Amino acid sequence: MKKSNRGICLSILIAFVCLAPAGRGAPLERVPTAVLVDLMRAEDELRIDSTVEGYLKHAEPVIRKRAALAAGRIGDEKALRALSSLLQDRTDVASMAAFAIGEIESIAGSGVIAEFIGRSSVEPELRARAIEAAGKIVAANDKHEDARALGRKIIDGLNREFLSEEPDHTAILLGITAVLRAKPANGELVVGRFLKHQNGRIRADAANALARIQSKRFTGTLEAMLLKDRSAIARANAARVLGGSKAGSSIEPLIKAALGDRDLRVRVNAIRAVANIPESGVGSRLLGRARDLFEQDKKTKGLEARNELLVLAGSLGTIKAGSGNHETVEFLKTLSNAFDQRAPEVEVAIVRVSPSAYSERKLRDSGDWRASSAIAAAFRTAAGLKDEKGAKTMKMMALASLKLHISAILSGTEKPNMAFPAILRAYKEFKQDDLGQILRRSVKFDDVVLRASASNLLGELDLPKRPDGILVNYFALRDAYRNAKKDKLNDAELSALNALKEQYLKLKDHKEIKIDLLDPFKSAAYSPDYLVRRSARTIAKEIGLTLKPGTERVDFQEKGNTRLRQMDYAKIAARQTATATVTTHAGRFRIILNPKEAPRTVDNFIHLARSGYFDGLAIHRVVPNFVVQDGDPRGDGSGGPGWHIRCEINQLPYERGVVGMALAGKDTGGSQWFVTHSPQPHLDGGYTVFGKVNEADMKVVDKLARGDVIRSIEINE
């Protein structure tokens, strides 16, 4: 231990010696360890002080650039003046400053960003980052007049690139994403002009933006893209737009792509899209494809077609809804058995096609929560059925099964398992009078995630009809919030706080209420957990509550925050390279970790991997042509290691094979991570990028499906 500490101290001393004063020698090529330690600690403590401000003015460009990134991550408006000055710096420093201003998302940064978008003499890299920043600022302040003006600047910037003889591809890509975020007037028309660009990635991003803003234009161009574009991502995104537009002319191009495109990403998008078009009449063709894939899947022992089969099941459920089609129902039942009734897509599809075919299905016992969750999803769908044959009987059976299960839980006959949140959500759709009572009892259970789910649902309920019960839900949530303060995890505390806000908005106009309904928010604003403090102060702004200044500085050892201690920072800052070899039953893939861009996130991942944390964990989420996600010890998407780490947002884009940190809100990362199947530009600058899987290894990632197991992760430094 003593030898290790001396080594750390020596590295810091050497780093300080290496801080060359202005005008002496060549510029530094990398940030010294001592500086990185200072900036990482400032990021963790959300602190803009004289140390950070000094680095923003440092003689070395590489230090100014890294300090600008830190200021953006910290997100404090106090840094805007210094960052605005850096926009006059050399291009790489100025570009990072623009990126940081966008991360702060303050409307106070709109003026200087608009100025740099409009300048004709600005370097393309800086102009691109200024447009990117504008998109983030507008999205965060969409009702502000200055935001609308900045939105027009985004359009001007994209038009300039379109008309330029030497357009900058980065500026175009970031501009398209900025339109997606900001949704300025005429943005759709400007983005549509890039559908015919010679660069495939630009065409793909243009189609992605149009899909996400739900454009119904450019049908002819998009149909041609779907069938003829050389870029698989462009074809896949074209399918998404066409599905949203619901144009009848798109049925044949979509079904052709769904059945025959060589790229899985295109097929799954086309399968989803064709189901959105009314009277498409392609159910039998999709059913034939599904049968062929199922036979193929049996031959390859379930390694190839599972994800595509689940997408097909969902689309068949939509296309054949209410038809009672015997062939479709029988195939879906076969598929349900193959997935052990654990695939909600299949269970929901059966209910949609033939409610009577599902009327005998009951919730599983506590031994198989995944199957119970899938069946609960089907019951939830049944609650919304109207005139379909067998719907009435199906509803009665579903409601009876839900009541029986909930009664057993509340009476203590059975213990609630991880399916219970899904069961409660399903029961809520049946609009039973006893729901409030059930939820009020559920917020007292031991499981923190169950309590969080029950609180969320309780917050959504309307006020009880009886005058003497008007505060009953509020009081239950207030008690749930107070009790949750003792939890190691803050899930229930945060959920109860936000649910209290929803109840407050329903109660605030009742003048007969004499108690202080705002007391929980006042208390939470000074919580020892930063995420709770931040949530309380956000709520206070929404409801017009003025709070006294709180503790804005964050102690990195406080409840719920990072596991790091002061001695860890130098070791983390010194790490240069690392890889992680992930072993699954489908094969191995290697993640090239990026400690330079996300040092604490990489260290957190390495720490968990070396402790065996990931070994044996099931992949709990796979969305074809989006992500594969793992790292949840619970398996239901809500688990973590017991601490949170700061986001380390960087300029790395979400290309195919990029590894990112999953979040439930800013700075809520812990152990869940994901790999992207395809470029996801809307994630850029919002989720920490900390690694990359090469294209050869992505063949393994593409095979992974929900329920597959991570056998081990081996770290090599």
SVG drawing of the C-alpha trace seen along z (x, -y; Angstrom):
<svg xmlns="http://www.w3.org/2000/svg" viewBox="-68 -37 80 65">
<polyline fill="none" stroke="black" stroke-width="0.4" points="0.0,0.0 2.8,-2.5 4.6,-1.7 1.5,-2.3 0.8,-5.7 4.4,-6.8 4.0,-5.9 0.8,-8.0 2.4,-11.0 5.5,-10.7 3.3,-10.7 1.5,-13.8 4.8,-15.5 6.1,-14.7 2.9,-15.9 3.2,-19.3 6.8,-19.6 5.6,-19.0 3.3,-22.0 5.4,-24.2 4.9,-27.9 3.8,-30.0 6.4,-30.5 8.7,-27.7 9.1,-24.6 6.6,-22.8 3.0,-22.7 1.8,-19.8 0.4,-16.9 -1.6,-15.5 -3.1,-16.7 -0.9,-16.1 -2.2,-13.7 -2.4,-16.4 -4.6,-18.5 -6.9,-15.6 -7.2,-14.8 -8.3,-18.4 -10.8,-18.4 -12.3,-15.0 -12.8,-15.9 -14.4,-19.2 -16.7,-17.2 -17.7,-14.8 -18.4,-17.7 -20.1,-19.8 -17.8,-22.7 -16.8,-25.7 -14.2,-27.5 -10.9,-29.3 -9.1,-26.0 -11.4,-25.2 -11.4,-28.9 -7.6,-29.0 -7.4,-26.0 -9.9,-27.6 -7.3,-30.4 -4.2,-28.2 -1.3,-28.8 -1.5,-25.3 -4.2,-24.7 -4.7,-21.0 -5.5,-22.1 -7.9,-24.8 -9.7,-22.3 -10.0,-19.7 -11.2,-22.4 -13.8,-23.4 -15.1,-19.9 -15.2,-19.8 -17.2,-23.0 -19.7,-21.5 -20.1,-18.4 -20.5,-20.4 -23.2,-22.4 -22.9,-25.6 -23.9,-28.9 -21.0,-30.5 -18.6,-29.1 -20.4,-30.7 -18.3,-33.8 -15.0,-32.0 -16.3,-29.5 -17.6,-32.3 -14.1,-33.8 -12.6,-30.5 -14.7,-30.6 -12.0,-33.0 -9.3,-30.4 -7.6,-28.0 -10.1,-25.7 -10.0,-22.6 -10.3,-24.6 -13.1,-26.8 -15.0,-23.7 -14.9,-22.1 -16.0,-25.4 -19.0,-25.4 -19.8,-21.8 -19.6,-22.7 -22.0,-25.6 -24.4,-23.2 -24.1,-20.8 -24.9,-23.6 -28.1,-24.2 -28.6,-27.7 -30.5,-30.2 -27.9,-32.7 -25.5,-31.0 -27.8,-31.4 -26.5,-34.8 -22.8,-33.8 -23.7,-30.5 -26.0,-32.2 -23.2,-34.6 -20.8,-31.9 -23.3,-30.0 -23.9,-33.1 -20.2,-34.0 -19.0,-33.2 -15.3,-33.1 -15.8,-30.5 -13.9,-27.2 -16.2,-24.3 -15.4,-22.3 -16.4,-25.2 -19.5,-26.0 -20.6,-22.3 -20.2,-22.3 -22.1,-25.7 -25.0,-24.2 -24.9,-21.1 -25.0,-23.4 -27.9,-25.4 -30.0,-22.2 -29.4,-21.4 -30.1,-24.9 -33.4,-25.2 -34.6,-21.7 -34.0,-22.7 -35.7,-26.1 -38.2,-25.6 -40.7,-28.2 -38.2,-31.0 -38.2,-33.7 -34.4,-33.6 -34.7,-29.8 -37.0,-30.3 -34.5,-32.8 -31.7,-30.3 -33.8,-27.6 -33.9,-29.8 -30.1,-30.0 -29.9,-26.2 -32.0,-26.2 -29.7,-29.0 -26.6,-26.9 -28.0,-23.8 -29.1,-25.7 -25.6,-27.2 -24.1,-23.7 -26.6,-22.5 -25.7,-25.4 -22.0,-25.4 -19.6,-24.2 -17.5,-22.6 -20.0,-21.5 -18.7,-20.1 -20.1,-16.7 -19.8,-17.0 -21.7,-20.3 -24.5,-18.7 -24.7,-15.6 -24.7,-17.7 -27.2,-20.2 -29.6,-17.4 -29.5,-16.2 -30.0,-19.7 -33.2,-20.0 -34.3,-16.7 -33.8,-18.1 -35.0,-21.7 -37.8,-21.0 -37.6,-24.5 -40.1,-25.7 -39.4,-24.4 -36.8,-22.0 -38.5,-19.1 -38.1,-20.6 -34.5,-21.4 -33.6,-18.0 -35.5,-16.4 -33.1,-18.1 -30.3,-15.8 -32.1,-12.5 -30.4,-12.6 -26.9,-13.5 -24.0,-11.5 -22.9,-10.5 -24.8,-7.5 -24.4,-8.5 -26.0,-11.9 -28.9,-10.2 -29.3,-7.8 -29.3,-10.6 -31.7,-12.7 -34.2,-9.8 -33.6,-9.1 -34.5,-12.7 -37.6,-12.6 -38.8,-9.4 -38.4,-10.9 -40.2,-14.1 -42.9,-11.9 -42.7,-13.4 -45.2,-12.4 -43.4,-14.0 -40.9,-12.7 -42.6,-9.4 -41.3,-8.7 -37.7,-9.5 -37.9,-7.3 -39.4,-4.4 -36.6,-4.6 -34.1,-4.7 -35.6,-1.7 -35.2,0.5 -32.0,-0.9 -29.8,-2.7 -26.4,-1.2 -26.4,-2.1 -28.2,0.4 -28.8,-2.2 -30.3,-4.6 -32.6,-1.8 -33.6,-1.0 -34.3,-4.6 -36.3,-5.1 -38.5,-2.2 -39.2,-3.9 -40.3,-7.1 -42.6,-5.3 -44.2,-3.4 -45.0,-6.6 -46.4,-8.2 -48.9,-5.3 -49.0,-5.8 -50.7,-3.0 -48.2,-3.2 -45.4,-2.2 -46.9,1.3 -45.2,3.2 -41.7,1.6 -41.9,2.2 -43.0,5.9 -40.3,6.5 -37.7,5.1 -39.3,7.0 -39.1,10.3 -35.9,10.0 -33.5,7.4 -30.1,8.9 -29.6,6.7 -31.4,7.6 -31.7,3.9 -33.6,3.1 -35.9,6.1 -36.9,5.4 -37.6,1.7 -39.7,2.7 -41.6,5.4 -42.5,2.8 -43.3,0.2 -45.7,2.3 -47.8,3.1 -48.5,-0.6 -50.2,-0.9 -54.0,-0.2 -55.4,2.6 -52.0,3.6 -53.1,7.1 -49.7,8.6 -50.3,10.7 -50.1,14.0 -46.8,13.1 -45.3,12.1 -46.7,15.3 -44.9,17.3 -41.7,15.5 -42.1,16.1 -42.7,19.8 -39.6,20.2 -37.5,18.3 -38.8,20.5 -37.7,23.6 -34.3,22.0 -34.0,21.0 -34.5,24.6 -31.7,25.8 -29.3,23.1 -30.3,23.8 -31.7,20.4 -28.8,18.2 -29.9,16.5 -33.6,15.5 -34.9,14.8 -34.9,11.0 -36.5,11.0 -39.2,13.5 -40.2,11.2 -40.5,8.3 -42.6,10.4 -44.8,11.5 -45.5,7.9 -46.4,6.9 -48.6,9.9 -50.5,9.0 -51.1,5.5 -52.0,6.6 -54.3,9.5 -55.8,7.7 -59.3,8.9 -59.3,11.3 -59.2,14.5 -57.1,16.0 -56.5,19.6 -53.2,20.0 -51.7,16.9 -53.0,17.8 -51.5,21.4 -48.2,20.1 -48.1,17.5 -48.9,20.2 -46.1,22.3 -43.8,19.3 -45.0,18.6 -44.1,22.1 -40.7,21.8 -40.0,18.7 -41.5,20.3 -44.2,17.6 -41.5,15.1 -41.8,12.9 -44.3,10.1 -44.3,9.3 -45.8,12.8 -48.2,12.9 -49.6,9.5 -49.9,10.5 -52.0,13.5 -54.4,11.4 -54.7,8.9 -55.4,11.5 -57.8,13.7 -58.7,12.7 -60.6,16.0 -57.4,18.0 -55.8,16.4 -58.7,16.5 -57.4,19.6 -54.0,18.1 -53.2,17.4 -50.3,15.7 -47.5,18.0 -46.5,18.6 -43.6,16.7 -41.0,19.1 -41.1,17.5 -41.5,13.8 -40.5,13.2 -43.4,15.3 -45.7,13.5 -44.5,10.1 -45.2,11.2 -48.6,12.5 -49.3,9.3 -48.4,7.3 -51.0,9.3 -53.6,8.7 -52.9,5.0 -53.6,5.1 -56.8,7.0 -58.1,4.1 -58.1,1.9 -60.0,4.3 -63.4,3.2 -65.6,5.2 -63.2,8.1 -64.8,11.5 -64.1,13.1 -62.9,9.8 -65.4,9.7 -64.5,13.2 -60.8,12.4 -61.2,9.3 -63.1,11.2 -60.5,14.0 -57.6,11.5 -59.1,9.4 -59.9,12.5 -56.3,13.7 -54.9,10.3 -57.2,10.0 -56.3,13.5 -52.6,12.8 -52.8,9.4 -54.9,10.7 -52.4,13.5 -49.6,10.9 -51.4,8.5 -52.6,11.3 -49.0,12.6 -49.8,15.9 -47.2,15.2 -44.3,12.8 -44.2,10.1 -41.6,10.8 -40.2,8.7 -43.3,9.2 -45.5,7.3 -44.9,3.9 -46.1,5.2 -49.1,6.8 -50.0,3.5 -49.7,1.6 -52.0,4.2 -54.5,3.9 -54.5,0.1 -55.9,0.4 -59.0,2.1 -59.9,-1.0 -61.0,0.9 -62.2,-1.1 -59.8,0.6 -56.6,-0.3 -55.8,-3.2 -56.0,-1.0 -53.8,1.6 -51.2,-0.9 -51.1,-2.5 -50.3,0.9 -47.8,1.6 -45.7,-1.5 -44.9,0.3 -43.3,3.4 -39.6,4.2 -38.5,4.2 -37.3,0.7 -38.1,1.0 -41.6,2.3 -42.2,-0.7 -40.9,-3.0 -43.3,-1.5 -46.3,-1.7 -45.5,-5.3 -45.4,-6.2 -48.8,-4.7 -50.2,-6.3 -49.1,-9.7 -51.1,-9.3 -54.4,-8.5 -57.2,-11.1 -58.3,-12.3 -60.6,-10.0 -64.3,-10.8 -65.1,-10.9 -64.3,-14.3 -62.8,-12.7 -60.3,-10.8 -59.0,-13.7 -55.6,-13.6 -55.3,-9.8 -53.0,-9.3 -50.9,-12.3 -50.3,-11.1 -49.4,-7.6 -46.8,-9.1 -45.5,-11.5 -44.9,-8.5 -43.4,-6.5 -41.0,-9.3 -40.0,-9.6 -39.5,-5.9 -37.4,-5.7 -34.8,-8.0 -33.5,-4.9 -32.9,-2.9 -29.5,-2.3 -30.9,-3.0 -32.8,-6.2 -35.3,-4.8 -38.3,-4.8 -37.3,-8.2 -37.2,-9.8 -40.4,-8.2 -42.3,-9.2 -41.1,-12.7 -42.2,-13.0 -45.5,-11.3 -46.1,-13.8 -45.7,-16.6 -48.4,-15.0 -50.7,-14.8 -49.8,-18.4 -50.9,-19.7 -54.3,-18.0 -54.7,-19.3 -53.3,-22.8 -56.5,-24.5 -58.5,-22.9 -58.6,-25.9 -60.0,-23.8 -56.6,-22.0 -54.7,-23.5 -51.5,-21.4 -48.3,-22.5 -48.4,-20.4 -45.0,-21.7 -43.1,-20.4 -41.7,-17.3 -40.1,-19.4 -38.6,-21.8 -37.1,-18.9 -35.9,-17.1 -34.0,-20.2 -31.5,-19.6 -31.3,-15.8 -27.9,-14.2 -28.4,-12.6 -27.6,-15.0 -30.0,-13.4 -32.8,-13.9 -31.8,-17.5 -31.7,-18.1 -35.1,-16.5 -36.6,-18.6 -35.2,-21.8 -36.4,-21.0 -39.9,-20.3 -39.7,-23.6 -39.2,-25.5 -42.1,-23.7 -44.6,-24.5 -43.3,-28.0 -41.8,-27.3 -39.0,-29.5 -36.3,-27.7 -33.3,-29.0 -29.9,-28.3 -28.9,-24.7 -25.7,-22.7 -24.8,-22.9 -21.3,-21.4 -21.4,-17.7 -19.3,-15.6 -18.2,-12.6 -18.6,-10.3 -22.3,-11.4 -25.2,-9.0 -25.8,-7.5 -22.8,-9.1 -19.7,-7.6 -17.7,-4.9 -14.5,-6.8 -12.2,-8.2 -9.6,-10.9 -6.7,-8.4 -8.4,-6.7 -8.3,-9.7 -4.5,-9.7 -4.7,-6.0 -7.7,-6.5 -6.2,-9.6 -3.0,-7.6 -4.8,-4.8 -4.1,-4.9 -5.7,-1.8 -7.8,1.2 -10.0,3.8 -12.8,6.1 -13.4,9.5 -17.1,10.5 -17.9,14.2 -21.4,15.3 -22.9,18.5 -23.0,17.0 -19.3,16.3 -16.9,13.6 -16.6,10.0 -14.1,7.4 -14.8,3.9 -12.0,1.4 -12.4,-0.8 -11.7,-4.5 -10.3,-5.8 -9.2,-9.1 -12.7,-10.2 -14.5,-8.6 -11.9,-7.7 -14.3,-7.2 -16.8,-5.3 -14.1,-2.9 -12.7,-2.5 -16.2,-1.7 -16.8,0.9 -13.3,2.4 -14.0,2.6 -17.3,4.3 -15.9,6.7 -12.9,7.8 -15.2,8.4 -17.3,10.8 -20.3,8.6 -21.4,9.2 -20.7,13.0 -23.9,14.9 -26.1,11.8 -28.9,12.2 -29.1,9.6 -32.4,7.9 -33.0,5.7 -32.6,6.1 -34.2,3.8 -33.2,4.9 -31.5,2.2 -31.1,0.2 -29.2,1.7 -28.2,4.8 -28.2,3.9 -26.8,5.7 -25.5,5.1 -28.7,5.4 -28.4,7.9 -32.2,7.9 -32.9,8.7 -35.9,6.4 -34.1,3.2 -34.1,1.4 -31.1,2.9 -27.6,1.4 -24.5,1.7 -25.7,-0.5 -24.0,-3.7 -24.2,-6.2 -21.4,-7.7 -21.3,-11.0 -22.0,-11.2 -18.8,-11.8 -20.4,-13.2 -17.9,-13.6 -17.8,-14.3 -17.7,-10.7 -20.7,-9.8 -22.9,-6.8 -21.9,-4.8 -22.5,-1.1 -20.8,0.9 -20.4,-2.0 -20.6,-1.1 -22.5,-3.5 -23.8,-3.9 -27.5,-3.4 -29.2,-6.0 -32.5,-6.8 -31.7,-10.5 -28.5,-12.5 -25.8,-11.2 -27.7,-7.9 -25.2,-5.5 -24.1,-2.5 -23.7,0.9 -26.0,1.0 -24.3,0.6 -25.3,1.1 -23.9,1.7 -25.6,0.0 -26.6,2.0 -26.6,-1.0 -25.8,-4.8 -28.0,-6.5 -27.2,-10.3 -30.0,-11.3 -28.0,-9.7 -24.9,-11.9 -24.0,-14.2 -26.6,-12.7 -25.1,-9.3 -21.5,-8.6 -19.6,-6.8 -16.8,-4.7 -16.0,-1.9 -16.3,-0.4 -16.8,3.1 -15.2,3.6 -17.3,4.7 -16.0,8.3 -17.0,8.8 -20.4,7.1 -21.4,10.3 -21.6,11.9 -23.4,8.9 -26.0,9.1 -26.9,12.6 -27.6,11.8 -31.2,11.8 -33.0,11.1 -32.3,13.8 -28.9,14.7 -26.2,14.8 -22.9,13.0 -20.6,15.8 -17.6,13.6 -15.9,10.3 -12.0,10.4 -10.2,7.1 -6.8,6.6 -4.7,3.4"/>
</svg>
